């Protein structure tokens, strides 16, 4: 057992609540867990130290004894729990499962018969086109996962045999060490918390009750999903050991960029080019939507960047409700590759808009340059 102060190990004060102690433990356990620090003996030792501190400070009886007697409460003859507490051969997998069971798929709560560990949850990243996301679709995916062994039906035992109840813990998965009126509960060293012993393991799965396999699934994508949405497929994750329930599969959606539309929530945005003459004289322009083409009336004297809202032409939310809108931004296109005659006509047109008529035909230009002139006049004054 570590001789360092348990409160110091967890980084909490002596009047810290149980919730604060658990919070500190989870943070440190994640940091020093051997799975995250393979081959690092220092991290493994720190993990054991953190685990010892947590087990004492979250047990009212042990905490009371520790607060009163310190480490002497757990030493032989020290009025406490006796040797062997938190032994050096602690099962890291069991410790991790007990604390983070809700996150990674279960774990024992203590007492009663031991329950086999539920399988891990899986994630599959799915890329969709905008049309698929908006309308919904069905996708066939292939997922590498652990499935129940069909040879032993997930039991882990050789065909014709069955796992036997552990004689050490009698199927509970945990044992108690008693000294005086104190009792310390630990994972059974014989069955490692499973409650059963497989004397003749299945040759196909080597006693695990599951094996690696690629599974093909058909996933129904609801209409309206967007990047970041997740679809949960219950029971399609990894199979648990020794016939335990499978975890879940989460399909993570990512919608690819579209060459015409941009999506923002339930609204769609697109930019439509119009000619210089149409912007000045007005007319109609064809606008694409996800349901087909529609005509948009362009008022005369339309400036570039003007927005038009086409209601109900956007996306219907995956959770229901009215569809969003399509926002169309008009971009006045400057003519290119002009002939000599076209250039001459444009010069004549430009001249006709100059002089005293400039403010009438070019209100934005006049306002802008007036503002620029005032800006420089203020700087020099």
Secondary structure as GFF3:
##gff-version 3
##sequence-region A 1 381
A	DSSP	alpha_helix	6	10	.	.	.	ID=ss1
A	DSSP	alpha_helix	18	32	.	.	.	ID=ss2
A	DSSP	alpha_helix	41	57	.	.	.	ID=ss3
A	DSSP	alpha_helix	60	69	.	.	.	ID=ss4
A	DSSP	three_ten_helix	70	74	.	.	.	ID=ss5
A	DSSP	alpha_helix	92	104	.	.	.	ID=ss6
A	DSSP	beta_strand	122	128	.	.	.	ID=ss7
A	DSSP	alpha_helix	130	135	.	.	.	ID=ss8
A	DSSP	beta_strand	137	148	.	.	.	ID=ss9
A	DSSP	beta_strand	164	165	.	.	.	ID=ss10
A	DSSP	beta_strand	174	179	.	.	.	ID=ss11
A	DSSP	beta_strand	182	187	.	.	.	ID=ss12
A	DSSP	beta_strand	196	197	.	.	.	ID=ss13
A	DSSP	beta_strand	210	221	.	.	.	ID=ss14
A	DSSP	beta_strand	230	233	.	.	.	ID=ss15
A	DSSP	three_ten_helix	241	243	.	.	.	ID=ss16
A	DSSP	beta_strand	249	255	.	.	.	ID=ss17
A	DSSP	beta_strand	262	264	.	.	.	ID=ss18
A	DSSP	beta_strand	267	275	.	.	.	ID=ss19
A	DSSP	alpha_helix	276	281	.	.	.	ID=ss20
A	DSSP	beta_strand	283	289	.	.	.	ID=ss21
A	DSSP	beta_strand	292	298	.	.	.	ID=ss22
A	DSSP	beta_strand	307	310	.	.	.	ID=ss23
A	DSSP	beta_strand	326	333	.	.	.	ID=ss24
A	DSSP	alpha_helix	340	352	.	.	.	ID=ss25
A	DSSP	three_ten_helix	355	357	.	.	.	ID=ss26
A	DSSP	alpha_helix	358	361	.	.	.	ID=ss27
A	DSSP	alpha_helix	363	380	.	.	.	ID=ss28
###
